[in-house]
Amino acid sequence: MSELQGVILAAGRGTRMHPISPRFPKPILPIGNRPLVTLQAEAMRDVGITELTVVIGHLGHEIVRELGDGSDLGLRIRYAEQQETLGIAHAVGMLEEQIRGPFLLFLGDIYFEFMQPGSLSEMIEEFRAEEYNAVLAVKEEEAPEAVRKNFAVIEDDEGRVCRVIEKPRYAESRIKGCGIYLFDLHIFDAIRRTPRTAQRDEYEITDSIQILIDYGRDVRARRILSEDRNLSVPADLLESNLLAVRRSGAESILGVDVKLHPGARVLRSVIGDGAVVKGPISITDSLVFAGAEVPDSKDIHRSIVTPQTHIRC
């Protein structure tokens, strides 16, 4: 196989993330004081990827400002603009002329935590060694509603994926697709055969994957994630940051140049660079954006504070 390329899809509008979304595209939202898209780009670099394409749309200039040309991260980054948000398959299909071989795809609005440091590398090594046509990162869920919000993956007795079902009404499987994919070039043939859905009027990547399967391609699922959080609403952003705090092993995560009132207490929270806490208040299970000011009026609990607004979760 040729060198693995990377793709991050970062074009969504994030309307349910209001009132954060008018100022911040979801891929640059902070997780443990690091933009999500930067964490994803670093994860790709750490498995040996050097060339990354980022698909941008809503507030795409903010993503370009954050990542630049990738040189600070040890990457070569280029950008493609998705002018119409017509689904994941549409966004990937736009890149056919730029992709020369197998590629690793991340959805740019999902926070991932891997089961162990080498999990993603192992998935890539198996993909290459066995010459699979696609590998889907999945997670087994106890709660059927978690599967219904994403897509269900059904395997046959030999471990091949035989069906993928987008947002199933009835979860026939507890295996959930999580937004990380490895594809070879056959995916582009499948995307060209993918119809626009009646349900969401988009081109679904799950339909493209099912076409791969129906044409006899070898698609596998690998359980490599301990957590995956789709940043759909503000509460998802808060929970992702609380996960990052727990993963860090620290009581809280404080950025640089944070100004805390001497009587302030910060527990299980993330405080961004240059944030100011003016009074002797308690901040628990919360996220304070970089540059935000927290007034001294009352305690903060399970909240997000941005420079523009205060959101209770």
Secondary structure, 3 states (H helix, E strand, C coil): CCCCEEEEEECCCCHHHCCCCCCCCHHHCEECCEEHHHHHHHHHHHCCCCEEEEEECCCHHHHHHHHCCCHHHCCEEEEEECCCCCCHHHHHHCCCCCCCCCEEEEECCEEEEECCCCHHHHHHHHHHHHCCCEEEEEEECCCHHHHHCCEEEEECCCCEEEEEEECCCCCCCCEEEEEEEEECCHHHHHHHCCCCCCCCCCCCHHHHHHHHHHCCCCEEEEECEEEEEECCCHHHHHHHHHHHHHHHCCCCEECCCCEECCCCEEECCEECCCCEECCCCEEECCEECCCCEECCCCCEECEEECCCCEEEC
